[in-house]
């Protein structure tokens, strides 16, 4: 079977271009959507301008081990079609276009 190669940066740029608003707004919107999809009733954003960090903390349900392992895979989602408000498991991946590192923690 042949090998398929994907230009990750190009793929993420194509996904970014599907949003009708700036990339930073798309990232924040998707982070909020992920929190709401996990039944969070509180979402906090902390910034550390000196280090360029954005920290998002919510009180949602967290992810199972399986979901957590796949969370940063491109277009990976465990959401059922039509359930939740996130977009196809790509929201947080957009952060890779403007961040050196993306760190995710769960309960």
C-alpha positions as CSV (number, residue, x, y, z in Angstrom):
1,X,0.0,0.0,0.0
2,X,1.3,3.5,-0.9
3,X,2.3,6.1,1.6
4,X,0.4,9.4,1.8
5,X,2.2,12.5,2.9
6,X,0.5,15.5,4.3
7,X,1.9,19.0,4.6
8,X,0.7,19.8,8.2
9,X,1.2,23.5,7.9
10,X,-0.7,23.7,4.7
11,X,-3.5,21.6,6.0
12,X,-3.9,23.8,9.1
13,X,-3.8,26.9,6.9
14,X,-6.6,25.5,4.8
15,X,-8.6,24.7,8.0
16,X,-7.9,28.2,9.3
17,X,-9.2,29.7,6.0
18,X,-12.5,28.0,6.5
19,X,-13.3,30.3,9.5
20,X,-14.9,33.6,8.7
21,X,-13.0,35.5,11.3
22,X,-9.3,35.9,12.4
23,X,-7.3,32.9,13.4
24,X,-6.9,34.1,17.0
25,X,-10.6,34.4,17.3
26,X,-11.1,31.0,15.8
27,X,-8.7,29.4,18.3
28,X,-10.4,31.1,21.3
29,X,-13.9,30.2,20.0
30,X,-12.9,26.5,19.6
31,X,-11.3,26.4,23.0
32,X,-14.5,27.7,24.5
33,X,-16.5,25.2,22.4
34,X,-14.4,22.4,23.7
35,X,-14.9,23.5,27.3
36,X,-18.7,23.8,26.8
37,X,-18.8,20.4,25.1
38,X,-17.2,18.9,28.3
39,X,-20.1,20.4,30.3
40,X,-18.0,23.2,31.9
41,X,-19.9,25.8,33.8
42,X,-16.7,27.9,34.4
43,X,-14.0,28.7,31.9
44,X,-11.0,30.8,32.9
45,X,-8.4,32.4,30.6
46,X,-5.1,33.4,32.1
47,X,-2.4,35.2,30.1
48,X,1.3,35.5,30.8
49,X,2.5,38.2,28.4
50,X,6.1,38.0,29.5
51,X,6.3,34.4,28.3
52,X,3.6,34.5,25.7
53,X,1.4,31.9,27.4
54,X,-2.3,31.6,27.3
55,X,-3.8,29.2,29.8
56,X,-7.4,27.9,29.7
57,X,-8.8,26.1,32.7
58,X,-12.4,24.8,32.9
59,X,-14.4,22.6,35.3
60,X,-15.6,20.3,32.6
61,X,-15.7,16.5,32.7
62,X,-12.2,16.0,31.3
63,X,-11.3,13.3,28.8
64,X,-10.9,9.6,29.0
65,X,-7.4,8.1,28.4
66,X,-8.4,7.2,24.9
67,X,-9.7,10.6,24.1
68,X,-6.7,12.3,25.6
69,X,-4.2,10.3,23.6
70,X,-6.0,11.2,20.4
71,X,-6.7,14.9,21.3
72,X,-3.8,16.4,19.3
73,X,-4.2,14.2,16.3
74,X,-5.3,16.2,13.3
75,X,-9.1,16.0,12.7
76,X,-9.5,13.5,15.5
77,X,-12.7,13.7,17.5
78,X,-14.7,11.5,19.7
79,X,-17.8,13.6,19.5
80,X,-20.9,12.1,17.9
81,X,-22.0,13.8,14.7
82,X,-24.5,16.6,15.5
83,X,-23.5,16.6,19.2
84,X,-21.6,19.4,20.8
85,X,-20.5,22.7,19.2
86,X,-16.8,22.1,18.4
87,X,-15.8,21.8,14.7
88,X,-14.5,18.4,13.6
89,X,-11.7,18.1,16.2
90,X,-9.6,20.8,14.6
91,X,-10.0,23.8,16.8
92,X,-7.1,23.5,19.2
93,X,-4.9,22.3,16.4
94,X,-5.1,25.8,14.8
95,X,-3.0,26.9,17.8
96,X,-0.1,25.1,16.2
97,X,0.0,27.9,13.5
98,X,0.8,30.6,16.1
99,X,2.3,28.7,19.1
100,X,5.6,27.0,19.7
101,X,4.0,24.5,22.1
102,X,0.5,23.4,22.9
103,X,0.1,21.6,26.2
104,X,-3.1,19.8,27.2
105,X,-3.9,18.4,30.7
106,X,-7.1,16.6,31.8
107,X,-8.5,15.3,35.0
